[in-house]
Amino acid sequence: MRRSFASTELSEQTANRPLSTTLDEAPALVPIVTRLDEIGTVLFGRYKLLEQIGEGGMGTVWVAEQTQPVRRTVALKLIKAGMDSKAVLSRFEAERQALALMDHPNIAKVLDGGTTENGRPFFVMEYVKGIPLTRYCDDARLSVADRQALFVSVCQAVQHAHQKGIIHRDLKPSNILVCIHDGKPVPKVIDFGLAKAMHQPLTEHTLHTAVGMLVGTPHYMSPEQAELNNLDVDTRTDIYALGVILYELLTGTTPLEKQRFKDAAWPEMLRHIKEEEPPRPSARLSSNNGSLATLATQRQITPAKLPRLVRGELDWIVMKCLEKDRSRRYDTAIGLARDVERYLAGEAVEAGPPSKLYHLRKFVRKYRVVLAITSLILLLLVSGLVIASGFYQAMRATEAERQALKDRDQAIQSEIEARKLLKKVLREQQGTTKPAKHVADP
């Protein structure tokens, strides 16, 4: 059976554009048609195509000017000419419906949709003028804590999609664009071209993923996605991808290094995804002596401190996401987000060993100021008690000594009185026992 692979990997030039999308649907089988003469075309009487900014096997993404009923810049995704197979149309419509279901500040919104005069479907989204998550963090030299704060927003967006019954299945930095709103970075999750509905079909033309056809991007693909029979993929596959993204935010590379994938044959690549245990983030940082200085500079920390900062709790959080057995991962994206927030707040994380010593250490670290003051107060109280107890014991000892001296004096006096009495008794006895006079015989 011939295997085909669906991916949203973009060229380097395209990945650096403001908005990147979507599906490379079996590249060997699908023709790619580029229409440069479409620039300036007006769709639906109100969307003028200005510039192509993204392209996949299924469609192209354009910056467009909306003229009615309001004038604004939008992003417009247009299916390619000739791409009218049932599979492509179903996938395109599924993405449009998936986006239409969601309303979250960290997910690109669908604004409109329709069909061109020659029957090519399109939909209109908000224009996300941003750059991929990891590149933004490196260019802005965000600290490890600031990177995690952005990551929490991404997790919240993914949780929203899951609550709407949508699994993204292709989460990666190039599908998470960071734009600036009111001076603050805001991540936006885009490209739901591989989205899967959990509870009901997104369209009336349900698309079935054929056996032997894998969807996703290898470096971010969960082990269950790498199975030929991947029909039971659930929300935890997105948790795995989020773990890979967090790993990359911390270490600058994916758990399974891209160079190894580039050199590996297809079966070997699948084996890596399903079987190979990646090193912990701190171990990866410690082994990257050549690039550690650059990574540390991008994170505003010294090379010696970066591995130590990641070691422990951040290792635990990431590796819990990357468990091969999905039952051992976080159950939800919001559960992952809350554990990251606990780490940032100095609280005990759920991913950590549940030892009493660990929780005690986290409690002491979080409330060290209060505990220091309390300990000082307790020390003063104990010292006061010790001093008071010593003073009391000294008083008792003095009183005991005084009583002992008194008892001794009484004993001496008693002894003197006893001797006097004895002498008196002896004198009296001597007086009553005088010898009788002898009478001479006649």
Secondary structure per residue as TSV (DSSP state, phi and psi in degrees):
chain	resnum	aa	ss	phi	psi
A	1	M	-	360.0	132.5
A	2	R	-	-77.6	132.2
A	3	R	-	-100.6	138.2
A	4	S	E	-120.8	154.2
A	5	F	E	-126.3	125.9
A	6	A	E	-100.8	129.4
A	7	S	B	-146.0	159.3
A	8	T	-	-112.4	24.0
A	9	E	-	-62.4	133.3
A	10	L	-	-111.7	161.2
A	11	S	-	-65.7	161.3
A	12	E	H	-59.5	-37.7
A	13	Q	H	-65.9	-42.9
A	14	T	H	-71.0	-37.6
A	15	A	H	-64.0	-24.5
A	16	N	T	-86.5	-0.8
A	17	R	S	-80.8	164.9
A	18	P	S	-60.1	-36.3
A	19	L	-	-137.4	123.2
A	20	S	-	-119.0	141.5
A	21	T	-	-152.7	-173.4
A	22	T	-	-131.4	-111.0
A	23	L	-	-91.9	129.6
A	24	D	B	-95.0	95.0
A	25	E	-	-89.4	99.1
A	26	A	-	49.0	74.5
A	27	P	T	-54.1	-33.1
A	28	A	T	-73.1	-17.7
A	29	L	T	-108.0	-20.5
A	30	V	S	-104.0	124.7
A	31	P	-	-72.2	143.9
A	32	I	-	-109.5	122.1
A	33	V	-	-116.2	120.8
A	34	T	-	-107.7	128.2
A	35	R	-	-117.0	87.9
A	36	L	G	-66.4	-23.2
A	37	D	G	-76.1	0.4
A	38	E	G	-78.3	-14.3
A	39	I	T	-57.3	129.1
A	40	G	T	93.0	-9.5
A	41	T	-	-65.5	139.5
A	42	V	E	-105.8	122.5
A	43	L	E	-105.6	139.5
A	44	F	T	59.5	18.1
A	45	G	T	75.0	2.5
A	46	R	T	-147.0	0.3
A	47	Y	E	-120.0	111.2
A	48	K	E	-100.2	121.1
A	49	L	E	-72.5	126.0
A	50	L	E	-107.0	-45.9
A	51	E	E	-156.5	135.4
A	52	Q	E	-82.4	126.9
A	53	I	E	-120.6	-5.8
A	54	G	E	-157.9	153.3
A	55	E	E	-154.3	135.6
A	56	G	-	-129.5	-174.2
A	57	G	S	-67.5	-23.1
A	58	M	S	-96.7	-38.4
A	59	G	E	-156.9	180.0
A	60	T	E	-122.9	153.3
A	61	V	E	-117.2	134.4
A	62	W	E	-125.4	148.9
A	63	V	E	-82.4	129.1
A	64	A	E	-132.2	156.4
A	65	E	E	-106.0	119.5
A	66	Q	E	-88.4	131.5
A	67	T	-	-108.0	-22.8
A	68	Q	S	-139.4	148.6
A	69	P	S	-76.1	-8.8
A	70	V	S	-126.9	158.6
A	71	R	-	-101.0	122.2
A	72	R	E	-162.6	166.1
A	73	T	E	-93.2	132.9
A	74	V	E	-132.8	169.1
A	75	A	E	-106.3	136.0
A	76	L	E	-125.9	125.5
A	77	K	E	-103.3	123.9
A	78	L	E	-125.2	128.5
A	79	I	E	-67.5	144.6
A	80	K	-	-70.6	151.7
A	81	A	T	-62.2	133.8
A	82	G	T	87.5	-6.7
A	83	M	-	-94.5	65.4
A	84	D	-	-114.7	23.5
A	85	S	-	-71.0	159.1
A	86	K	H	-59.8	-41.0
A	87	A	H	-63.4	-46.1
A	88	V	H	-66.9	-45.4
A	89	L	H	-61.9	-39.2
A	90	S	H	-66.3	-43.5
A	91	R	H	-63.7	-42.6
A	92	F	H	-62.8	-46.5
A	93	E	H	-67.1	-35.2
A	94	A	H	-63.2	-41.2
A	95	E	H	-64.3	-42.5
A	96	R	H	-61.9	-42.7
A	97	Q	H	-71.4	-36.4
A	98	A	H	-61.8	-45.9
A	99	L	H	-66.2	-36.1
A	100	A	H	-66.4	-25.8
A	101	L	H	-72.7	-21.5
A	102	M	-	-104.8	148.0
A	103	D	-	-144.5	90.2
A	104	H	-	-144.7	140.5
A	105	P	T	-62.9	-17.2
A	106	N	T	-107.5	19.1
A	107	I	B	-129.5	132.4
A	108	A	-	-60.2	134.1
A	109	K	-	-93.5	144.7
A	110	V	E	-86.7	130.4
A	111	L	E	-105.4	-30.7
A	112	D	E	-165.8	172.8
A	113	G	E	-165.2	165.2
A	114	G	E	176.0	-161.0
A	115	T	E	-136.1	137.2
A	116	T	-	-70.8	172.9
A	117	E	T	-62.0	-30.1
A	118	N	T	-95.9	18.0
A	119	G	S	85.5	17.5
A	120	R	-	-94.4	119.8
A	121	P	E	-67.4	151.5
A	122	F	E	-150.7	160.6
A	123	F	E	-142.3	155.3
A	124	V	E	-110.4	132.3
A	125	M	E	-123.1	165.4
A	126	E	E	-63.6	146.6
A	127	Y	-	-84.7	111.5
A	128	V	-	-97.9	101.4
A	129	K	-	-93.7	86.5
A	130	G	-	-144.4	-177.0
A	131	I	E	-126.8	158.6
A	132	P	E	-55.5	147.3
A	133	L	H	-51.8	-53.3
A	134	T	H	-65.9	-38.2
A	135	R	H	-68.9	-38.6
A	136	Y	H	-60.9	-46.8
A	137	C	H	-60.4	-40.7
A	138	D	H	-70.3	-44.7
A	139	D	H	-63.9	-38.2
A	140	A	T	-84.5	-5.2
A	141	R	T	53.4	51.9
A	142	L	-	-73.6	142.4
A	143	S	-	-68.7	168.2
A	144	V	H	-59.6	-39.6
A	145	A	H	-66.5	-42.1
A	146	D	H	-66.7	-35.9
A	147	R	H	-62.9	-41.9
A	148	Q	H	-67.1	-34.3
A	149	A	H	-63.5	-41.8
A	150	L	H	-64.5	-39.8
A	151	F	H	-62.1	-37.5
A	152	V	H	-59.4	-41.7
A	153	S	H	-62.5	-37.9
A	154	V	H	-63.6	-44.4
A	155	C	H	-59.6	-40.1
A	156	Q	H	-65.0	-37.4
A	157	A	H	-65.5	-43.1
A	158	V	H	-64.8	-38.9
A	159	Q	H	-60.5	-41.3
A	160	H	H	-60.2	-44.6
A	161	A	H	-60.9	-43.3
A	162	H	H	-62.9	-39.1
A	163	Q	H	-65.6	-26.3
A	164	K	T	-85.9	3.2
A	165	G	T	83.4	23.0
A	166	I	E	-117.6	126.8
A	167	I	E	-101.7	127.5
A	168	H	-	-69.8	-51.5
A	169	R	S	72.0	2.2
A	170	D	-	-148.1	44.4
A	171	L	-	-72.4	131.2
A	172	K	-	-167.2	163.6
A	173	P	G	-56.2	-36.5
A	174	S	G	-71.7	-12.8
A	175	N	G	-102.3	11.1
A	176	I	E	-129.3	100.9
A	177	L	E	-98.1	139.1
A	178	V	E	-105.2	123.5
A	179	C	E	-122.4	164.9
A	180	I	E	-104.5	124.1
A	181	H	E	-124.8	122.2
A	182	D	T	53.1	38.6
A	183	G	T	79.5	2.4
A	184	K	E	-117.1	141.6
A	185	P	E	-72.4	133.7
A	186	V	E	-128.0	115.5
A	187	P	E	-77.5	142.7
A	188	K	E	-127.8	123.1
A	189	V	E	-82.0	128.2
A	190	I	-	-125.5	-178.8
A	191	D	-	58.5	79.9
A	192	F	-	-97.5	32.3
A	193	G	T	-65.1	-22.9
A	194	L	T	-108.3	14.5
A	195	A	-	-60.2	147.1
A	196	K	E	-125.0	132.7
A	197	A	E	-85.4	138.2
A	198	M	S	-88.6	-35.3
A	199	H	S	-110.9	-29.2
A	200	Q	S	-152.4	155.7
A	201	P	-	-64.3	145.2
A	202	L	S	-75.3	-25.7
A	203	T	S	-135.4	169.0
A	204	E	S	-74.8	-14.0
A	205	H	S	-106.7	78.8
A	206	T	-	-62.7	131.9
A	207	L	-	-96.2	125.9
A	208	H	-	-98.8	127.8
A	209	T	-	-79.0	115.9
A	210	A	-	-66.9	149.5
A	211	V	T	-60.3	133.0
A	212	G	T	92.9	-6.4
A	213	M	E	-106.4	119.3
A	214	L	E	-101.0	142.4
A	215	V	E	-123.1	139.6
A	216	G	S	130.4	-173.2
A	217	T	-	-116.8	124.8
A	218	P	G	-50.2	-45.1
A	219	H	G	-65.5	-21.7
A	220	Y	G	-114.5	7.8
A	221	M	-	-84.9	132.5
A	222	S	-	-73.3	158.9
A	223	P	T	-57.2	-37.4
A	224	E	T	-70.3	-26.5
A	225	Q	T	-69.7	-26.8
A	226	A	T	-81.6	-4.6
A	227	E	S	-77.6	145.1
A	228	L	S	-65.9	-32.9
A	229	N	-	-103.7	86.8
A	230	N	-	-108.8	34.4
A	231	L	T	-72.8	-19.3
A	232	D	T	-99.0	20.5
A	233	V	-	-60.4	132.2
A	234	D	-	-126.5	-167.1
A	235	T	T	-61.5	-21.9
A	236	R	H	-70.9	-14.0
A	237	T	H	-69.5	-32.4
A	238	D	H	-70.8	-32.0
A	239	I	H	-62.9	-41.0
A	240	Y	H	-60.4	-47.5
A	241	A	H	-62.4	-38.1
A	242	L	H	-62.6	-37.1
A	243	G	H	-63.8	-39.4
A	244	V	H	-63.7	-42.6
A	245	I	H	-63.0	-43.8
A	246	L	H	-64.0	-40.2
A	247	Y	H	-56.3	-45.8
A	248	E	H	-68.7	-36.4
A	249	L	H	-63.4	-31.9
A	250	L	H	-85.5	-38.5
A	251	T	H	-111.6	-13.1
A	252	G	S	83.1	2.9
A	253	T	S	-147.4	163.8
A	254	T	-	-82.7	159.0
A	255	P	S	-55.5	-47.3
A	256	L	S	-97.5	108.8
A	257	E	-	-60.2	140.2
A	258	K	H	-63.4	-34.0
A	259	Q	H	-63.6	-38.2
A	260	R	H	-64.9	-39.0
A	261	F	H	-66.5	-36.1
A	262	K	H	-64.8	-34.0
A	263	D	H	-92.7	-10.4
A	264	A	S	-88.2	148.0
A	265	A	-	-72.9	162.4
A	266	W	H	-56.2	-49.5
A	267	P	H	-61.2	-36.8
A	268	E	H	-66.9	-37.3
A	269	M	H	-61.3	-45.8
A	270	L	H	-63.5	-37.7
A	271	R	H	-64.0	-41.4
A	272	H	H	-58.4	-46.3
A	273	I	H	-63.2	-42.7
A	274	K	H	-84.8	-26.4
A	275	E	H	-121.5	-32.7
A	276	E	-	-77.8	128.2
A	277	E	-	-87.8	120.0
A	278	P	-	-74.3	157.1
A	279	P	-	-69.9	154.2
A	280	R	-	-61.5	150.3
A	281	P	H	-53.2	-42.5
A	282	S	H	-64.9	-36.4
A	283	A	H	-67.7	-39.4
A	284	R	H	-63.0	-42.8
A	285	L	H	-63.4	-42.3
A	286	S	H	-64.8	-30.0
A	287	S	H	-85.9	-13.5
A	288	N	-	-91.7	60.2
A	289	N	H	-62.0	-33.7
A	290	G	H	-68.4	-36.2
A	291	S	H	-107.8	0.2
A	292	L	H	-61.6	-38.7
A	293	A	H	-62.4	-42.6
A	294	T	H	-65.4	-45.1
A	295	L	H	-60.3	-42.6
A	296	A	H	-65.8	-40.3
A	297	T	H	-62.4	-41.1
A	298	Q	H	-66.5	-17.7
A	299	R	T	-111.9	10.2
A	300	Q	T	54.5	51.3
A	301	I	S	-150.0	159.9
A	302	T	-	-78.9	152.3
A	303	P	T	-58.4	-33.7
A	304	A	T	-70.8	-32.7
A	305	K	H	-83.6	-27.2
A	306	L	H	-59.1	-52.1
A	307	P	H	-60.7	-36.4
A	308	R	H	-67.6	-35.5
A	309	L	H	-64.8	-39.7
A	310	V	H	-79.1	-29.3
A	311	R	T	-62.1	137.5
A	312	G	T	100.6	-113.6
A	313	E	H	-64.2	-43.2
A	314	L	H	-65.9	-36.9
A	315	D	H	-56.7	-47.2
A	316	W	H	-62.2	-44.6
A	317	I	H	-61.8	-48.3
A	318	V	H	-63.9	-47.2
A	319	M	H	-69.5	-25.6
A	320	K	H	-66.7	-37.4
A	321	C	H	-66.3	-33.5
A	322	L	T	-93.7	13.0
A	323	E	-	-58.7	133.9
A	324	K	S	-64.1	-39.2
A	325	D	S	-81.9	110.2
A	326	R	G	-64.6	-20.0
A	327	S	G	-68.9	-14.8
A	328	R	G	-96.6	-3.4
A	329	R	S	-81.6	177.1
A	330	Y	-	-61.7	141.9
A	331	D	S	-71.7	-32.9
A	332	T	S	-137.5	159.8
A	333	A	H	-66.8	-34.5
A	334	I	H	-71.4	-29.0
A	335	G	H	-64.5	-41.1
A	336	L	H	-63.3	-46.0
A	337	A	H	-59.2	-42.1
A	338	R	H	-67.8	-33.9
A	339	D	H	-67.7	-38.9
A	340	V	H	-63.8	-41.3
A	341	E	H	-64.4	-36.8
A	342	R	H	-61.9	-42.7
A	343	Y	H	-60.9	-46.0
A	344	L	H	-63.9	-29.4
A	345	A	T	-87.8	-1.0
A	346	G	T	77.5	20.7
A	347	E	-	-98.5	167.8
A	348	A	-	-68.4	134.0
A	349	V	-	-94.5	149.1
A	350	E	T	-69.4	-25.8
A	351	A	T	-73.3	-13.4
A	352	G	S	-79.0	163.4
A	353	P	-	-59.8	135.3
A	354	P	-	-81.8	40.4
A	355	S	-	-80.6	150.5
A	356	K	H	-66.4	-35.0
A	357	L	H	-63.6	-40.0
A	358	Y	H	-64.3	-47.3
A	359	H	H	-64.6	-37.0
A	360	L	H	-64.8	-41.8
A	361	R	H	-63.4	-42.7
A	362	K	H	-64.7	-38.7
A	363	F	H	-63.9	-44.0
A	364	V	H	-64.6	-40.3
A	365	R	H	-66.7	-40.9
A	366	K	H	-70.5	-40.5
A	367	Y	T	-110.4	36.4
A	368	R	H	-63.7	-35.9
A	369	V	H	-66.8	-49.2
A	370	V	H	-61.6	-42.5
A	371	L	H	-66.6	-35.2
A	372	A	H	-64.8	-43.8
A	373	I	H	-65.1	-44.6
A	374	T	H	-61.6	-42.1
A	375	S	H	-63.7	-39.7
A	376	L	H	-63.1	-44.0
A	377	I	H	-61.6	-44.6
A	378	L	H	-63.4	-38.3
A	379	L	H	-63.5	-42.8
A	380	L	H	-63.2	-42.0
A	381	L	H	-62.9	-45.6
A	382	V	H	-64.0	-42.3
A	383	S	H	-61.3	-43.2
A	384	G	H	-61.3	-41.6
A	385	L	H	-65.2	-40.1
A	386	V	H	-63.7	-45.1
A	387	I	H	-62.5	-46.2
A	388	A	H	-61.7	-41.6
A	389	S	H	-64.2	-39.6
A	390	G	H	-65.2	-41.2
A	391	F	H	-63.4	-41.8
A	392	Y	H	-63.7	-43.2
A	393	Q	H	-64.9	-37.1
A	394	A	H	-64.4	-42.1
A	395	M	H	-61.4	-43.1
A	396	R	H	-64.3	-39.7
A	397	A	H	-65.0	-41.3
A	398	T	H	-63.1	-44.2
A	399	E	H	-64.2	-39.7
A	400	A	H	-64.8	-39.8
A	401	E	H	-65.5	-41.9
A	402	R	H	-61.4	-43.5
A	403	Q	H	-66.1	-35.7
A	404	A	H	-66.1	-42.8
A	405	L	H	-62.9	-41.9
A	406	K	H	-61.7	-44.5
A	407	D	H	-62.9	-38.1
A	408	R	H	-65.1	-43.7
A	409	D	H	-61.4	-41.4
A	410	Q	H	-64.3	-38.9
A	411	A	H	-65.2	-40.8
A	412	I	H	-64.6	-44.6
A	413	Q	H	-62.0	-40.5
A	414	S	H	-63.6	-40.2
A	415	E	H	-64.2	-41.4
A	416	I	H	-61.7	-46.1
A	417	E	H	-62.0	-38.7
A	418	A	H	-64.7	-40.3
A	419	R	H	-65.5	-42.5
A	420	K	H	-59.0	-44.8
A	421	L	H	-63.0	-39.1
A	422	L	H	-65.0	-42.9
A	423	K	H	-62.1	-41.3
A	424	K	H	-62.7	-43.6
A	425	V	H	-63.1	-41.1
A	426	L	H	-66.0	-39.3
A	427	R	H	-63.6	-44.2
A	428	E	H	-61.5	-40.5
A	429	Q	H	-65.1	-39.2
A	430	Q	H	-65.3	-33.8
A	431	G	H	-69.9	-30.7
A	432	T	H	-90.5	-2.6
A	433	T	T	-122.6	40.8
A	434	K	-	-70.7	144.4
A	435	P	-	-71.7	143.8
A	436	A	-	-75.4	150.6
A	437	K	-	-76.1	140.7
A	438	H	-	-86.4	132.8
A	439	V	-	-97.0	132.8
A	440	A	-	-76.2	149.8
A	441	D	-	-73.5	145.6
A	442	P	-	-68.3	360.0
